[in-house]
């Protein structure tokens, strides 16, 4: 038995355009938004700066004691 399938239509689009059919409050998952917290970005820099200053203070103290 063979299935009686409808013939494909040439005038039908292959991809359905849903971008223009979205609601106003819809969030597109493909859209990339960068929202990085400034505190999170500066925290590692502050830790590294503190470590360098602590090492410099320890070296200064050690060298001044000798």
C-alpha positions as CSV (number, residue, x, y, z in Angstrom):
1,X,0.0,0.0,0.0
2,X,1.3,3.5,-0.9
3,X,0.3,6.6,1.0
4,X,-1.6,9.2,-0.9
5,X,0.3,12.3,0.2
6,X,-0.4,15.8,-1.1
7,X,2.1,17.2,-3.6
8,X,4.4,19.9,-2.3
9,X,3.5,23.4,-3.2
10,X,6.2,25.7,-4.7
11,X,4.6,28.9,-3.5
12,X,4.7,28.0,0.2
13,X,7.6,29.4,2.2
14,X,10.1,26.9,3.7
15,X,10.5,28.7,7.0
16,X,7.7,30.3,8.9
17,X,8.5,33.9,9.8
18,X,7.7,34.2,13.5
19,X,9.9,37.2,14.3
20,X,7.3,39.7,13.1
21,X,4.5,37.7,14.8
22,X,5.9,38.1,18.4
23,X,4.0,40.0,21.0
24,X,5.3,43.2,22.4
25,X,6.3,41.7,25.8
26,X,7.9,38.6,24.2
27,X,11.7,38.0,24.9
28,X,13.5,36.6,22.0
29,X,15.9,33.8,23.3
30,X,18.2,34.3,20.3
31,X,18.8,38.0,21.2
32,X,22.0,38.4,23.3
33,X,21.9,41.1,26.0
34,X,25.0,41.8,28.0
35,X,24.2,42.9,31.5
36,X,27.3,42.5,33.6
37,X,27.4,43.7,37.2
38,X,30.2,46.2,37.6
39,X,31.0,44.9,41.1
40,X,31.4,41.4,39.8
41,X,33.8,42.7,37.2
42,X,35.9,44.7,39.6
43,X,36.1,42.3,42.5
44,X,38.9,40.1,41.0
45,X,40.8,43.3,40.2
46,X,40.5,44.5,43.8
47,X,41.6,41.2,45.2
48,X,44.7,41.1,42.9
49,X,45.5,44.7,43.8
50,X,45.2,44.0,47.6
51,X,47.4,40.9,47.2
52,X,50.1,43.0,45.5
53,X,49.9,45.7,48.1
54,X,50.1,43.2,50.9
55,X,53.1,41.6,49.4
56,X,54.8,45.0,48.9
57,X,54.1,45.9,52.5
58,X,55.4,42.6,53.8
59,X,58.6,42.9,51.7
60,X,59.0,46.5,52.9
61,X,58.7,45.4,56.5
62,X,61.1,42.5,56.0
63,X,63.7,44.7,54.3
64,X,63.4,47.5,56.9
65,X,63.9,45.0,59.7
66,X,67.2,43.8,58.3
